[in-house]
């Protein structure tokens, strides 16, 4: 069996150790509470960032939809312009063909007049 004086020392050391453990437990509770607050704050920030990112995604999608609509309008305008240019090109080609025919007819007429004048001059004896 232990001596009473030794028992008092052991109890004193045990009480001191118990105070240290109690202090450590209080510090651990304090740190855990701070960690919980930090995690809660982080959760709020993550939720806020997620909301902002979602809103940006929606804005971007809306802008792309607007751009798609604008591109569709531009495509339609280009299609109309292309049809108009094709129509004008056909008219210009037709006009050139018509003018070419008229120039050919004029050249043929001038050639006929030249032959008639040559014949008339020859009949009059070259005068």
C-alpha positions as CSV (number, residue, x, y, z in Angstrom):
1,X,0.0,0.0,0.0
2,X,1.1,3.6,-0.6
3,X,2.1,6.0,2.0
4,X,-0.3,8.8,2.9
5,X,2.2,11.5,2.0
6,X,2.7,9.8,-1.4
7,X,-1.0,9.6,-1.8
8,X,-1.4,13.3,-1.3
9,X,1.3,14.1,-3.9
10,X,-0.3,11.8,-6.4
11,X,-3.8,13.3,-5.8
12,X,-2.2,16.8,-6.2
13,X,-0.6,15.8,-9.5
14,X,-3.8,14.2,-10.6
15,X,-5.8,17.4,-9.7
16,X,-3.3,19.4,-11.7
17,X,-3.5,17.1,-14.6
18,X,-7.3,17.3,-14.4
19,X,-7.2,21.1,-14.6
20,X,-4.9,20.9,-17.6
21,X,-7.2,18.4,-19.3
22,X,-10.2,20.6,-18.5
23,X,-8.4,23.7,-19.9
24,X,-7.5,21.7,-23.0
25,X,-11.1,20.6,-23.4
26,X,-12.3,24.2,-23.1
27,X,-9.8,25.3,-25.7
28,X,-10.9,22.4,-28.0
29,X,-14.5,23.5,-27.5
30,X,-13.5,27.1,-28.3
31,X,-11.6,26.0,-31.4
32,X,-14.5,23.8,-32.5
33,X,-17.0,26.6,-32.1
34,X,-14.6,28.9,-34.1
35,X,-14.3,26.2,-36.8
36,X,-18.1,25.8,-37.0
37,X,-18.5,29.6,-37.4
38,X,-15.8,29.6,-40.1
39,X,-17.5,26.7,-41.9
40,X,-20.8,28.5,-41.7
41,X,-19.3,31.7,-43.1
42,X,-17.6,29.7,-45.8
43,X,-20.9,28.0,-46.6
44,X,-22.6,31.4,-47.0
45,X,-19.8,32.6,-49.3
46,X,-19.9,29.4,-51.4
47,X,-23.7,29.8,-51.7
48,X,-23.3,33.5,-52.7
49,X,-20.6,32.6,-55.3
50,X,-22.8,29.8,-56.7
51,X,-25.7,32.2,-57.0
52,X,-23.5,34.8,-58.8
53,X,-22.1,32.1,-61.1
54,X,-25.6,30.9,-61.9
55,X,-26.8,34.4,-62.6
56,X,-23.8,35.0,-64.9
57,X,-24.6,31.8,-66.7
58,X,-28.1,32.9,-67.3
59,X,-27.0,36.3,-68.5
60,X,-24.5,34.7,-70.9
61,X,-27.2,32.3,-72.2
62,X,-29.5,35.2,-72.7
63,X,-26.8,37.2,-74.6
64,X,-26.1,34.2,-76.8
65,X,-29.8,33.8,-77.5
66,X,-29.9,37.5,-78.5
67,X,-26.8,37.1,-80.6
68,X,-28.4,34.0,-82.3
69,X,-31.5,36.0,-83.1
70,X,-29.3,38.8,-84.5
71,X,-27.3,36.4,-86.6
72,X,-30.6,35.0,-87.9
73,X,-31.7,38.5,-88.9
74,X,-28.3,39.2,-90.5
75,X,-28.5,35.8,-92.4
76,X,-32.0,36.7,-93.6
77,X,-30.8,40.1,-94.8
78,X,-27.9,38.5,-96.6
79,X,-30.2,36.0,-98.2
80,X,-32.5,38.9,-99.4
81,X,-29.4,40.8,-100.6
82,X,-28.1,37.8,-102.5
83,X,-31.4,37.2,-104.2
84,X,-31.5,40.9,-105.2
85,X,-28.0,40.8,-106.5
86,X,-28.8,37.7,-108.5
87,X,-31.8,39.3,-109.9
88,X,-29.9,42.5,-110.8
89,X,-27.1,40.3,-112.3
90,X,-29.7,38.6,-114.6
91,X,-31.1,41.9,-115.6
92,X,-27.6,43.3,-116.4
93,X,-26.7,40.2,-118.4
94,X,-29.9,40.5,-120.3
95,X,-29.3,44.2,-121.0
96,X,-25.8,43.4,-122.2
97,X,-27.1,40.7,-124.5
98,X,-29.8,43.1,-125.8
99,X,-27.2,45.8,-126.4
100,X,-24.9,43.3,-128.1
101,X,-27.7,42.3,-130.5
102,X,-28.4,46.0,-131.3
103,X,-24.7,46.7,-131.9
104,X,-24.5,43.7,-134.2
105,X,-27.6,44.8,-136.1
106,X,-26.2,48.4,-136.4
107,X,-22.8,47.0,-137.6
108,X,-24.7,44.8,-140.1
109,X,-26.7,47.8,-141.3
110,X,-23.6,50.0,-141.6
111,X,-22.0,47.2,-143.6
112,X,-25.0,47.0,-145.9
113,X,-25.0,50.8,-146.4
114,X,-21.3,50.6,-147.2
115,X,-21.9,48.0,-149.9
116,X,-24.8,50.0,-151.3
117,X,-22.6,53.1,-151.5
118,X,-19.8,51.1,-153.1
119,X,-22.2,49.8,-155.7
120,X,-23.6,53.3,-156.3
121,X,-20.1,54.7,-156.7
122,X,-19.1,51.9,-159.1
123,X,-22.2,52.5,-161.2
124,X,-21.5,56.2,-161.5
125,X,-18.1,55.5,-162.8
126,X,-16.0,56.0,-159.7
127,X,-16.9,59.6,-159.2
